[in-house]
């Protein structure tokens, strides 16, 4: 999955979870500060992204820093996708 495609997947997941249109996010967008992401919304975001990408989020490897910005979360998902491809 290309980076831009992944960012669109994350935007769509955020729109679904936050129940409002989320578009045009930049990689620097702070998920908690700018989008008011809550802990409950994080769970929904993770489940939605898991479903959309086929990854499995390992709570042991997930850190709050992975969710700070669009960039950090996209980086986390990219690593998970590579790991998933390596085990297939």
MDAnalysis code that builds the backbone (N, CA, C; Angstrom):
import MDAnalysis as mda
import numpy as np

u = mda.Universe.empty(264, n_residues=88, atom_resindex=np.repeat(np.arange(88), 3), trajectory=True)
u.add_TopologyAttr("name", ["N", "CA", "C"] * 88)
u.add_TopologyAttr("resid", np.arange(1, 89))
u.add_TopologyAttr("resname", ["UNK", "UNK", "UNK", "UNK", "UNK", "UNK", "UNK", "UNK", "UNK", "UNK", "UNK", "UNK", "UNK", "UNK", "UNK", "UNK", "UNK", "UNK", "UNK", "UNK", "UNK", "UNK", "UNK", "UNK", "UNK", "UNK", "UNK", "UNK", "UNK", "UNK", "UNK", "UNK", "UNK", "UNK", "UNK", "UNK", "UNK", "UNK", "UNK", "UNK", "UNK", "UNK", "UNK", "UNK", "UNK", "UNK", "UNK", "UNK", "UNK", "UNK", "UNK", "UNK", "UNK", "UNK", "UNK", "UNK", "UNK", "UNK", "UNK", "UNK", "UNK", "UNK", "UNK", "UNK", "UNK", "UNK", "UNK", "UNK", "UNK", "UNK", "UNK", "UNK", "UNK", "UNK", "UNK", "UNK", "UNK", "UNK", "UNK", "UNK", "UNK", "UNK", "UNK", "UNK", "UNK", "UNK", "UNK", "UNK"])
u.atoms.positions = np.array([
    [0.850, -1.179, 0.000],
    [0.000, 0.000, 0.000],
    [0.896, 1.242, 0.000],
    [0.622, 2.132, -0.922],
    [1.380, 3.380, -1.014],
    [1.050, 4.286, 0.174],
    [1.980, 5.166, 0.496],
    [1.806, 6.063, 1.647],
    [0.533, 6.898, 1.524],
    [0.295, 7.475, 0.343],
    [-0.874, 8.326, 0.161],
    [-2.169, 7.526, 0.359],
    [-2.194, 6.298, -0.129],
    [-3.365, 5.436, 0.061],
    [-3.597, 5.182, 1.549],
    [-2.514, 4.936, 2.259],
    [-2.604, 4.686, 3.686],
    [-3.149, 5.892, 4.426],
    [-2.694, 7.089, 4.065],
    [-3.197, 8.303, 4.706],
    [-4.694, 8.476, 4.455],
    [-5.156, 8.116, 3.260],
    [-6.587, 8.189, 2.947],
    [-7.361, 7.182, 3.797],
    [-6.809, 5.977, 3.952],
    [-7.454, 4.961, 4.801],
    [-7.593, 5.485, 6.229],
    [-6.542, 6.107, 6.734],
    [-6.575, 6.646, 8.104],
    [-7.581, 7.780, 8.204],
    [-7.623, 8.664, 7.216],
    [-8.608, 9.761, 7.219],
    [-10.030, 9.197, 7.242],
    [-10.294, 8.203, 6.400],
    [-11.634, 7.598, 6.363],
    [-11.975, 6.955, 7.703],
    [-11.010, 6.282, 8.293],
    [-11.233, 5.654, 9.598],
    [-11.525, 6.716, 10.653],
    [-10.782, 7.811, 10.623],
    [-11.026, 8.905, 11.572],
    [-12.410, 9.506, 11.365],
    [-12.819, 9.677, 10.114],
    [-14.158, 10.215, 9.820],
    [-15.235, 9.316, 10.406],
    [-15.051, 8.016, 10.230],
    [-16.029, 7.047, 10.735],
    [-16.090, 7.064, 12.259],
    [-14.927, 7.040, 12.877],
    [-14.855, 6.956, 14.337],
    [-15.308, 8.257, 15.008],
    [-14.915, 9.386, 14.426],
    [-15.264, 10.680, 15.024],
    [-16.628, 11.191, 14.556],
    [-17.230, 10.461, 13.623],
    [-18.574, 10.769, 13.117],
    [-18.681, 12.189, 12.572],
    [-17.636, 12.588, 11.842],
    [-17.639, 13.872, 11.140],
    [-16.634, 13.772, 10.000],
    [-16.814, 14.581, 8.965],
    [-15.879, 14.510, 7.836],
    [-14.469, 14.954, 8.247],
    [-13.509, 14.119, 7.943],
    [-12.109, 14.424, 8.200],
    [-11.394, 14.315, 6.855],
    [-10.910, 15.441, 6.335],
    [-10.213, 15.429, 5.049],
    [-9.046, 16.402, 5.078],
    [-8.135, 16.203, 4.151],
    [-7.034, 17.141, 3.979],
    [-6.031, 17.185, 5.111],
    [-5.930, 16.102, 5.872],
    [-4.973, 16.098, 6.975],
    [-3.552, 16.043, 6.441],
    [-2.668, 16.670, 7.161],
    [-1.254, 16.633, 6.829],
    [-0.574, 15.634, 7.762],
    [0.615, 15.211, 7.392],
    [1.323, 14.248, 8.247],
    [1.635, 14.838, 9.621],
    [1.696, 16.161, 9.712],
    [1.994, 16.822, 10.988],
    [0.763, 16.965, 11.881],
    [-0.422, 16.638, 11.372],
    [-1.651, 16.805, 12.149],
    [-1.566, 16.002, 13.444],
    [-1.780, 16.684, 14.561],
    [-1.767, 16.043, 15.884],
    [-3.135, 15.424, 16.144],
    [-3.157, 14.111, 16.297],
    [-4.436, 13.409, 16.426],
    [-5.198, 13.794, 17.691],
    [-4.514, 13.898, 18.807],
    [-5.208, 14.231, 20.052],
    [-5.510, 15.720, 20.146],
    [-4.520, 16.554, 19.863],
    [-4.688, 17.997, 20.040],
    [-5.591, 18.627, 18.988],
    [-5.393, 18.278, 17.721],
    [-6.153, 18.929, 16.656],
    [-7.493, 18.253, 16.367],
    [-7.554, 16.942, 16.535],
    [-8.804, 16.226, 16.223],
    [-9.590, 15.831, 17.458],
    [-9.050, 16.115, 18.629],
    [-9.684, 15.758, 19.899],
    [-9.987, 14.255, 19.972],
    [-9.016, 13.444, 19.543],
    [-9.144, 11.997, 19.611],
    [-9.193, 11.572, 21.072],
    [-10.143, 10.735, 21.421],
    [-10.276, 10.230, 22.787],
    [-9.782, 8.789, 22.843],
    [-9.635, 8.257, 24.046],
    [-9.180, 6.877, 24.177],
    [-10.189, 5.910, 23.552],
    [-11.469, 6.208, 23.675],
    [-12.491, 5.369, 23.050],
    [-12.389, 5.447, 21.523],
    [-12.143, 6.646, 21.013],
    [-11.982, 6.810, 19.565],
    [-10.738, 6.088, 19.068],
    [-9.690, 6.029, 19.892],
    [-8.472, 5.307, 19.507],
    [-8.800, 3.835, 19.260],
    [-9.579, 3.245, 20.145],
    [-9.955, 1.835, 19.972],
    [-10.706, 1.633, 18.660],
    [-11.638, 2.511, 18.385],
    [-12.382, 2.432, 17.134],
    [-11.483, 2.633, 15.932],
    [-10.547, 3.576, 16.029],
    [-9.606, 3.837, 14.947],
    [-8.766, 2.599, 14.670],
    [-8.242, 1.990, 15.717],
    [-7.414, 0.796, 15.548],
    [-8.195, -0.336, 14.902],
    [-9.408, -0.569, 15.370],
    [-10.227, -1.641, 14.802],
    [-10.559, -1.361, 13.337],
    [-10.883, -0.124, 13.015],
    [-11.236, 0.246, 11.645],
    [-10.032, 0.108, 10.718],
    [-8.872, 0.556, 11.172],
    [-7.660, 0.451, 10.352],
    [-7.239, -1.014, 10.209],
    [-7.386, -1.791, 11.264],
    [-7.096, -3.226, 11.167],
    [-7.953, -3.868, 10.071],
    [-9.226, -3.560, 10.100],
    [-10.156, -4.128, 9.124],
    [-9.828, -3.668, 7.702],
    [-9.483, -2.404, 7.533],
    [-9.225, -1.842, 6.206],
    [-7.908, -2.308, 5.600],
    [-6.929, -2.603, 6.455],
    [-5.599, -2.931, 5.949],
    [-5.223, -4.400, 6.109],
    [-5.929, -5.102, 6.993],
    [-5.594, -6.501, 7.237],
    [-4.493, -6.707, 8.261],
    [-4.067, -5.625, 8.914],
    [-3.040, -5.767, 9.943],
    [-3.690, -6.207, 11.249],
    [-2.846, -6.645, 12.153],
    [-3.289, -6.964, 13.496],
    [-2.452, -6.122, 14.449],
    [-3.112, -5.269, 15.219],
    [-2.395, -4.390, 16.142],
    [-2.029, -5.174, 17.388],
    [-0.763, -5.159, 17.707],
    [-0.259, -5.802, 18.907],
    [-0.183, -4.752, 20.008],
    [-1.064, -4.834, 21.009],
    [-1.072, -3.823, 22.071],
    [0.276, -3.694, 22.785],
    [1.063, -4.757, 22.805],
    [2.380, -4.722, 23.444],
    [3.333, -3.800, 22.689],
    [3.139, -3.684, 21.365],
    [4.030, -2.866, 20.536],
    [3.487, -1.453, 20.320],
    [2.238, -1.225, 20.686],
    [1.614, 0.078, 20.472],
    [1.928, 1.007, 21.638],
    [2.390, 2.186, 21.304],
    [2.761, 3.175, 22.300],
    [2.005, 4.466, 21.985],
    [1.777, 5.304, 22.964],
    [1.063, 6.563, 22.755],
    [1.764, 7.416, 21.692],
    [3.088, 7.296, 21.591],
    [3.820, 8.068, 20.588],
    [3.442, 7.666, 19.161],
    [2.973, 6.440, 18.978],
    [2.520, 6.000, 17.659],
    [1.251, 6.732, 17.226],
    [0.568, 7.343, 18.164],
    [-0.712, 7.993, 17.885],
    [-0.647, 9.519, 17.995],
    [0.533, 10.071, 18.093],
    [0.664, 11.527, 18.264],
    [0.242, 12.294, 17.016],
    [0.713, 11.854, 15.857],
    [0.436, 12.570, 14.609],
    [0.021, 11.580, 13.524],
    [-0.477, 12.123, 12.434],
    [-0.777, 11.279, 11.277],
    [0.483, 10.541, 10.848],
    [1.615, 11.236, 10.832],
    [2.875, 10.619, 10.413],
    [3.243, 9.437, 11.302],
    [3.204, 9.638, 12.616],
    [3.626, 8.562, 13.519],
    [2.686, 7.362, 13.430],
    [1.391, 7.603, 13.251],
    [0.457, 6.490, 13.139],
    [0.622, 5.781, 11.790],
    [0.806, 6.548, 10.719],
    [1.027, 5.948, 9.402],
    [2.319, 5.130, 9.407],
    [3.357, 5.634, 10.070],
    [4.607, 4.881, 10.187],
    [4.361, 3.555, 10.900],
    [3.605, 3.601, 11.986],
    [3.288, 2.384, 12.746],
    [2.544, 1.375, 11.861],
    [1.550, 1.855, 11.120],
    [0.759, 0.963, 10.264],
    [1.634, 0.386, 9.147],
    [2.523, 1.207, 8.582],
    [3.424, 0.711, 7.532],
    [4.302, -0.427, 8.049],
    [4.837, -0.279, 9.241],
    [5.654, -1.342, 9.835],
    [4.808, -2.594, 10.033],
    [3.593, -2.420, 10.538],
    [2.699, -3.562, 10.754],
    [2.360, -4.248, 9.431],
    [2.167, -3.472, 8.376],
    [1.889, -4.041, 7.056],
    [3.080, -4.850, 6.550],
    [4.280, -4.323, 6.720],
    [5.488, -5.053, 6.294],
    [5.631, -6.349, 7.074],
    [5.372, -6.284, 8.380],
    [5.464, -7.495, 9.213],
    [4.420, -8.512, 8.764],
    [3.222, -8.041, 8.456],
    [2.131, -8.920, 8.000],
    [2.517, -9.593, 6.686],
    [3.109, -8.829, 5.775],
    [3.524, -9.374, 4.480],
    [4.632, -10.403, 4.666],
    [5.497, -10.177, 5.643],
    [6.591, -11.095, 5.902],
    [6.148, -12.423, 6.454],
    [4.975, -12.448, 7.108],
    [4.472, -13.688, 7.703],
    [3.511, -14.426, 6.780],
    [3.142, -13.790, 5.667],
    [2.183, -14.427, 4.749],
    [2.847, -15.480, 3.920],
])
